Amino acid sequence: MLHSYADYLREFKDEVEAQLAGGPDEGTLALQQITFREDTHGIWAEAIVTSLGAPEPLTRRRLVIPVDGPDKDGWLAGTIFASSLVEDFDKGKLIQ
């Protein structure tokens, strides 16, 4: 499945990187790493981010492609993922 959706995942990753390009020196999140893994539910994205306000890196993991295929374009899924990551950070809901 990972190989089949390589272009989609590249588009997703590029959008997440673009959305989180500010960096912690600007009081925002900085993306350290984004990885993908597959299981019986589909393909998951895991992002590790840092911020000046957090002593440790923070992690966000979400299902981005269900086993029956994506329901939106890769860039849109990446935008939603990055936006919700920032929102969860602001609310203190990310995992350290």
Contacts in CASP RR format, 6 or more apart in sequence:
PFRMAT RR
TARGET T0000
AUTHOR 0000-0000-0000
METHOD contacts of the structure
MODEL  1
MLHSYADYLREFKDEVEAQLAGGPDEGTLALQQITFREDTHGIWAEAIVT
SLGAPEPLTRRRLVIPVDGPDKDGWLAGTIFASSLVEDFDKGKLIQ
1 38 0 8 1.000
1 42 0 8 1.000
1 43 0 8 1.000
1 65 0 8 1.000
1 67 0 8 1.000
2 9 0 8 1.000
2 36 0 8 1.000
2 38 0 8 1.000
2 43 0 8 1.000
5 43 0 8 1.000
5 65 0 8 1.000
5 69 0 8 1.000
5 70 0 8 1.000
8 65 0 8 1.000
8 70 0 8 1.000
8 74 0 8 1.000
9 36 0 8 1.000
9 43 0 8 1.000
9 64 0 8 1.000
9 65 0 8 1.000
9 74 0 8 1.000
11 73 0 8 1.000
11 74 0 8 1.000
11 75 0 8 1.000
11 78 0 8 1.000
12 45 0 8 1.000
12 64 0 8 1.000
12 74 0 8 1.000
12 75 0 8 1.000
12 77 0 8 1.000
12 78 0 8 1.000
12 81 0 8 1.000
13 34 0 8 1.000
13 78 0 8 1.000
14 75 0 8 1.000
15 74 0 8 1.000
15 75 0 8 1.000
15 76 0 8 1.000
15 77 0 8 1.000
15 78 0 8 1.000
15 79 0 8 1.000
15 82 0 8 1.000
16 31 0 8 1.000
16 34 0 8 1.000
16 45 0 8 1.000
16 47 0 8 1.000
16 78 0 8 1.000
16 81 0 8 1.000
16 82 0 8 1.000
17 31 0 8 1.000
17 34 0 8 1.000
19 78 0 8 1.000
19 79 0 8 1.000
19 82 0 8 1.000
19 83 0 8 1.000
19 86 0 8 1.000
20 28 0 8 1.000
20 29 0 8 1.000
20 30 0 8 1.000
20 31 0 8 1.000
20 49 0 8 1.000
20 82 0 8 1.000
20 85 0 8 1.000
20 86 0 8 1.000
22 28 0 8 1.000
22 30 0 8 1.000
23 29 0 8 1.000
23 30 0 8 1.000
24 30 0 8 1.000
24 50 0 8 1.000
24 51 0 8 1.000
24 52 0 8 1.000
24 53 0 8 1.000
25 52 0 8 1.000
27 51 0 8 1.000
27 52 0 8 1.000
27 53 0 8 1.000
28 51 0 8 1.000
28 86 0 8 1.000
29 49 0 8 1.000
29 50 0 8 1.000
29 51 0 8 1.000
29 58 0 8 1.000
29 85 0 8 1.000
29 86 0 8 1.000
29 89 0 8 1.000
30 49 0 8 1.000
30 50 0 8 1.000
30 51 0 8 1.000
31 47 0 8 1.000
31 48 0 8 1.000
31 49 0 8 1.000
32 48 0 8 1.000
32 49 0 8 1.000
32 50 0 8 1.000
32 57 0 8 1.000
33 47 0 8 1.000
33 48 0 8 1.000
34 45 0 8 1.000
34 46 0 8 1.000
34 47 0 8 1.000
34 48 0 8 1.000
35 45 0 8 1.000
35 46 0 8 1.000
36 43 0 8 1.000
36 44 0 8 1.000
36 45 0 8 1.000
36 46 0 8 1.000
36 64 0 8 1.000
37 43 0 8 1.000
37 44 0 8 1.000
37 46 0 8 1.000
38 44 0 8 1.000
40 67 0 8 1.000
41 63 0 8 1.000
41 66 0 8 1.000
41 67 0 8 1.000
42 63 0 8 1.000
42 65 0 8 1.000
42 66 0 8 1.000
42 67 0 8 1.000
43 63 0 8 1.000
43 64 0 8 1.000
43 65 0 8 1.000
44 61 0 8 1.000
44 62 0 8 1.000
44 63 0 8 1.000
44 64 0 8 1.000
45 61 0 8 1.000
45 62 0 8 1.000
45 64 0 8 1.000
45 81 0 8 1.000
46 59 0 8 1.000
46 60 0 8 1.000
46 61 0 8 1.000
47 59 0 8 1.000
47 60 0 8 1.000
47 61 0 8 1.000
47 81 0 8 1.000
47 85 0 8 1.000
48 57 0 8 1.000
48 58 0 8 1.000
48 59 0 8 1.000
49 57 0 8 1.000
49 58 0 8 1.000
49 59 0 8 1.000
49 60 0 8 1.000
49 85 0 8 1.000
49 89 0 8 1.000
49 94 0 8 1.000
50 57 0 8 1.000
50 58 0 8 1.000
51 58 0 8 1.000
51 89 0 8 1.000
54 89 0 8 1.000
54 94 0 8 1.000
54 96 0 8 1.000
55 96 0 8 1.000
56 96 0 8 1.000
57 96 0 8 1.000
58 89 0 8 1.000
58 94 0 8 1.000
58 95 0 8 1.000
58 96 0 8 1.000
59 94 0 8 1.000
59 95 0 8 1.000
59 96 0 8 1.000
60 81 0 8 1.000
60 84 0 8 1.000
60 85 0 8 1.000
60 88 0 8 1.000
60 94 0 8 1.000
60 95 0 8 1.000
62 81 0 8 1.000
62 84 0 8 1.000
64 70 0 8 1.000
64 77 0 8 1.000
64 78 0 8 1.000
64 81 0 8 1.000
70 77 0 8 1.000
72 80 0 8 1.000
85 94 0 8 1.000
88 94 0 8 1.000
END
